[in-house]
Amino acid sequence: MLKKIPICVALLIGFALMAKAGSMLEQYQSVVQKLIDAALADPNSTARLEYLCDRIGNRLSGSASLERAVEWSAREMRNAGLENVQTPPVMVPHWVRGAESAMMIAPIRKELVIIGLGMSVGTPPGGISGEVIPVKDVNELAAIGREKIAGKIVLFTPQAKSPTVEAGPSIAGSLGALAVLIHTPHTRGISYDEDKLKIPAAAVSAEDALMMKRLVAAGTPVRVHLIMDDHQGPDVESHNVIGELRGSEKPQEIVVVGGHMDTWDIGQGAQDDGSGTMAALEAVLLIKKLGLHPRRTIRVLFFVNEENGGAGERAYGAMIGDALKNHVATIVDDRGAEKPTGFGFGARDQDKQTPRAFETATEIGKLLDTIGAGKMTAGGGGGHIASVTNHGVLGFGINTVNVYYEQTNHTNADSFDKIASQDFQLHVAALAVLSYVLADMPKRLSELK
């Protein structure tokens, strides 16, 4: 004989069933599948990225090509029907790469393959010559001391990721070094300590770096002549790019999705971050094309100067001012166009956020499990637009399988031919789903208890 269930227990069971029926999976399954299907069926999804790479090219802060990219992006947004398209001004650094060359002059004459590190100072007009001192990292450099470093060219041959690129030139300069060469295939930004001597810094190829290291280890002195015409000009005006898909019920509340428009001055910036900006634009246009009307506004943001200063994201924070309180979340795609696996989730004081916010973000992620992009991990979502996420707005940063990104990043190999269309389409699908759900769900993620 069945026992009678108490009314209070029956109510609890009923509420649980209602909650389950109203879960993200139940509520958004149908629209999510439409977004994913449409993203994967679009044969022209990479057309804008191809144009950006092949017709405009790399986009260093302060360059004419970056401004062409800004104008083109704004025009594309307007032509595609986004609202409130604008290009607010941003003052950015203007570093100029001049002629660069290096020659081993002892024990043999051999041209070295180098590229100056971003923001490096140049050499005197005739260049500099010096004996090469190989060191593993900044710790070994400091241990060697000024007496053996002064007047030399320091060659860093790091064994793994280290603070060498960022800190090495300033530390070497403080010990009297003439210049720094670093065994790395990448250019990237350096930041000099203002109270230390600024010396030229360049990346050198693995083959040349290892050869010089072997010669010195065998007791054979190596001398190099280095010429770098690089210099820093006055700051110049650039622009962020903004376009919106206006919300149907709460248009003042904003979900930001985008990436950075600027690149270094080599390669095409296809992976870093042309793919992220164009995937964000395609995602929002896909939502619009399907006639979906989320409650909140989705704002596409292409910010400038991520690579060598961060002026674009700071300018965005200053521009929105008190409207920061209306920002629901930021989503940034800046890990290249390889297959996405999910998103990092976080903000300042993440440990103080309600546990329910992360639980719900994880639940939203499950909507992307069918394409393998649903894993939500704590942390890693707030760094790119710190002027927003440092004030508590939740941030999402896309994660990928990351097989070859590090090998091509900041090199001439960062070009459109590395883009796999299907992987790019998965980025579009993931960004479309996450931005739509965050913009449409009844309550803000941060309001959930």
N, C-alpha and C positions, 0 to 999 in steps of 0.2 A: 504494500500500500504506500503511495507517494505521500511524503510529508508536505504540509502546507508551508509555502515560503513566506516568511514575515514580510509585511509591506515595505519596511525600510530596506530590506535586502533586495527586494524586487526593484525598488526605485534605483538603488545603486547599480544593479545589473543593467537596468534600462538606460541610465545615464552613460554607463560605460559603452554600451552598444551604440548609443547616439554619437558619442565622441569618436568611436571608431569609424562610424559611417561618415562622419564629417571630417575625417583626417585629410591631410594634404593629398594623399594617394587617391582617395575617393573623390575629393572636390575638384582636383585639377587633372586627373588622369586623361580625360578626353582631349582637353585643349593642349596639354603637353604633347600628346601623341601627334596632334596636328602640327605643332611647331617642329617637332623632330622630323616628321615625315617630309615637311616642306623644306626644311634645311638640307636634308640629305638628297632631295630630288632636284635641287637648284644647280643646273650645269654651269651657271655664270657667276657663282658666288665669289670666285677669286678675281673677277674682271677688274674691280676697283683696285685691289691690291697689286695686280699686274701693272696697271697704269701708274700707280704711285711709284713702284719700283723702277719700271723701264722708262717712264716719261719724265719723272721728276728726280728720282735717285736719292742719294743720301742727303740728310737734312740737319746739318750741324747748327746749333744755336748761333744766331747772328748771320746766317748765310742767306743768300738770295733764294736758294732752293727750298729752304724751310718756309719762306714767305710764299713761294709758289704753291707749296703743299697746303698751306693755310688757306689761301684763296681758293684753290681747287676743292678742298674738303668742304668749305662753307658753301660753295656753289653746288656741290653734289647733294648736300643736305637740303638746300632750298629746292633744287630740282626734284628731289624725291618726296617733297611734301612735309618735311619736318617743320615745326613751328619755332618761333623765337630764335632763329639762327643768328648768332652773333660771334664776333671775333674780338673780345676784350683785349686791350694791349697789356703787354708784359715786357719789362726791361730785362734783357738777358745778357750774359757775358758774350764777348765776341773774341774768341781765341782763333788765331790764324796760323795754319800750318804752312810753313815755307819750305824751301828746298832742304832735304835731309839726306845725309850720306855718312857712311863710316867706312874706314879702311884700316885693316890690320897692316901696320908698317914694320913690324918685327914679331917673330923671326922671319916671316915671309910677307910679301904684299898680297893681300886678298881683300876684295870688296866684301863687306858684311851686309847682311840683309837686316835692316832696322826699320822701325816706324816710331816716331816720337809719341810719347804718352800725352794724352789730352791735358791741356793747360800747362804744359812744360814751358819753361823759359828757353830761349835760344842760346847758342854759343856766341862768342865774339865773332865778327865778320869773317876772320880767317880760320875759324874753328879752333879746337884745342887738341893737344896730344898728351897722352899719359900712359903710364904703365897700368895694366889691368890687374886688379886684386879680386879674385873670386871669393865670394862668401855665400853661405847657405841661406842666411836670413838676417834680420835686423839684430837679433841677439848675438850672433857671431860677429857681426860688424861692430857692435858696441864693445864686445870683449877684445877685439883686436886693438882698438884705441886709436887716438888721433895721430900718434907718432908714425904709424905704419900706413895710415889712410890718407893723410894730407898730401895733396898734389897728385893723387892717383884717380883712376877711373874704376869705380866699384862695379863688379859684375855679380848680380844676384842670381843664384841658381837654386831657387826654392824647391824642396822635395814635395811639397803639398801646398794647399791653400794657406796663406799666411798674410800678415799685414804688410808685406814687403812693398807692394805697389803703392799703397797709400802712404805709409810712413817712411819707406826707404830713402827717397830723395832728401827729405828734410834732415833725417838722422845723418846721412852721409855728408850732407852739406855742413852740418854743425861740426863734423870731424875734419873739415877741410878738403873733402873730395872735390875733384873737378867736375865729375859727371857720374851718372848712373846708367848702366845697361841691365835690363832684366830679362831673364830667359822666360819668355811668354810669347805666344803668337798674337796676343790681343793688344789693341790699344784700349785705354780706359782712362778715366780722369784721375789726376792726383791733386792733392790739396796740400799746399806748402804751409808750414808753420811760419807765421809772419815774423817771428823773432829769430828765425834761422836763415842762413844763406840759401838762396834759391839757385839750384844747379840744374843743368839740362838732364832730362831723363827720357830714355827710349827703350822700347821692346826690341829684343834681338832674337833671331831665329834659333830654334833648338840646336840645329846643326852647328852654327857658328859659336853659340854659347858653350856647347859641350866640347868643341875643339879647343877653345881658349882655356877651358877648365883643365883639359888633359895636358896641354902644353905646360901650364903653370905647375900642375901636380908633378910633372916630370922634371921640374927645375929649369924650364926654359922661359925666360921673361917674355911677356907679350905686351906690345905697345899698339895703341889704336889712335887714329886721328878721326875726330868727330866734328861734323858740321851740321848745325840745326838753325834754320832761319825762323823758327817759331816765335810768335810774340802775342801778347795780350793787348787788344785794342780797347777803347772805351765801350761801355755797355751800349747796346742798341735796342730799338723797339722790335719786339716780335708780338705774337698773338696766340692765345688759346682759341679753340674752336668749340662752340656749343650749339647743339640743336635739340629739340624736344619733341616727344610724343606726349601730348597733353593728357593729363588724367581726366577721367569722366566724372568723378565724385569729389576727389580731394586733390585738385591740381596743384595746390600750394605745397603738397608733400612730394619729396623728390627721391627717386632712386637713380643714382649716377652709375653709368657704365661706360668704360672707355679704356684709354691707354695713353702713351706719350707719343707725340708726333715727331719729336726730334730724334736724331741718331748721331753717331760719330760720322766722320767724314770719309769713311771707307766702306766698301760694300754698298748694298742698296737699302739696308735696314729692313729687310723683308721679315725676318723673325723678330727683330728688336727695333721698333715695335710696330712695324707696319701691319703685321698680321693681327695684332691685338686691337689696334684702332679700327681697321677695316672689318674685323669680325664683329666688333661691338656695333658698328654702323649697320652691317648686314642684319644683325640680330634684331635691332629695333625696327628696321624697315620690314623685316619679315613679320613681326607682330602687327605692324600697320597694314601690310599687304593682306593678311588674313582677316582683317576687319575686327581685331580684338581691341577692346577699350578698357585697359586696366584702371582701377580706381585712382591711382596716383600717377603723377608725371614721371616718365622715364627720360632722363637727360643724358644725351651722348656728350661726353667730354673728351676732347683731345687736348692734353696739356703739353706745354713745351718745356725744354730745359731740364728734363729729368736726368740726362746723362752727365751734365757738368754744372750743376748748381741748384736745381729744384725751384727755380723762380716761378715756373708756371703753376705748380700746385699751391705755392704760397700766395700767388696773385689771386688764384681762385678762392682761397679761404678769405682773403681780404675783400674780394668782390661780393661774396654772399653775406658777409657780416652777420647780422642777427638772424638771417634766414637759415643759418646753420641748424637751428632748432627744428626746422622742417625737413632736414635730410634724414631719410630712413636708412639708407645703406649706400655704400660705394662698392662697385665691382670693377676690378682692374684685370685685364688680360695682358701680361707682360712676361711670359715664359716661353715665347716662341710658339710655332704652329704645330708642334708634334701632338700626338693623340692626347686629349685631355683625360685626366683621371678623376678630377673633382676640384674642390676649392679649399683653400685655407681660410679660416674664419677668425676674425678677431678685431679688437679695438683696444684703445688705452684702457687700463684697469679692467682687462677682460675677466679677471677672477671675480670682479664685483658685479658683472653682468648676471642677469637672472639665468639659472641653469636651463630654464624652459626655452630661452632664445636659442641656445646651442642645440638642444633637443629638437626644436622645430626646424632649425637649419639642416640638421641631419635628416629629418623627415623629408624636407624639400629635396635634398640630395638623392633620396631614393627614387624620385621621379626621373632621374637621369641614369639609373642603374642599367636600363636596357641598352644604353650606348657606352657603358663602362665609365661614365663620368660623374658618378654620384657620391664619391667618398668626400665627406666633410671632415677636415682636421682642424684642431684648435691651433690658432696662431697663423701668422703669415698673410693676413689679409689687409693690414692697415698701413703699410709703409709708404705706398706711392702717393697717397693724398693725405699726408699726415696733418695738414692744416684742418682737415675735417675729422679724421679718425682719432686724432689726439684729444678731441673734445667729446669722445664717447660714441660717435656715429659708428655703426657696425661696418666692418670692411670684409670684402671677399676678394681673394686673389687666386686666379686659376692655377692649377697644378697639372703637369703633364708627365708622360713617361720619361722625358728628359734623357734621351739616348744620345743625341748628337748636338744638342743646343750649345753646350759649353765649348765644343770644338769650333763652331762657326761664329759664335757671338763676338761682336766687335772686331771682325776680320773681313777681308775682301770676299770671303766665302758666304757671307750673309746676303744671299741673293735669291731672287724669285724662284730659280730652278730647284731650290731645296724645298719648296712648299708642296706638300701632298694635298691635293684637292679634297680628298675624303676626310683627312684629319682637320683641315680648315673648316669644312662643313660641320664637323663635330663641335668645334669651338663655337660656331654660330648657333648651333642647337643649344649648347650648354648655357651660353650667355642669354639667349632668348628665353629659355625656360626660367632661369634663376631671376632675371630682371622682371619678367612678367609676373611671376608668383609673388615676389617681394612687393611689387607695385600694386597687386590686386588683392592680396589677402586682407581680410576684414580689419585686423589689428596690425600695427607695426610689430616687427619681430622683437624689438626692445621692450614693448609694452606687455608681452606675454608673461603671465605669472604661473 
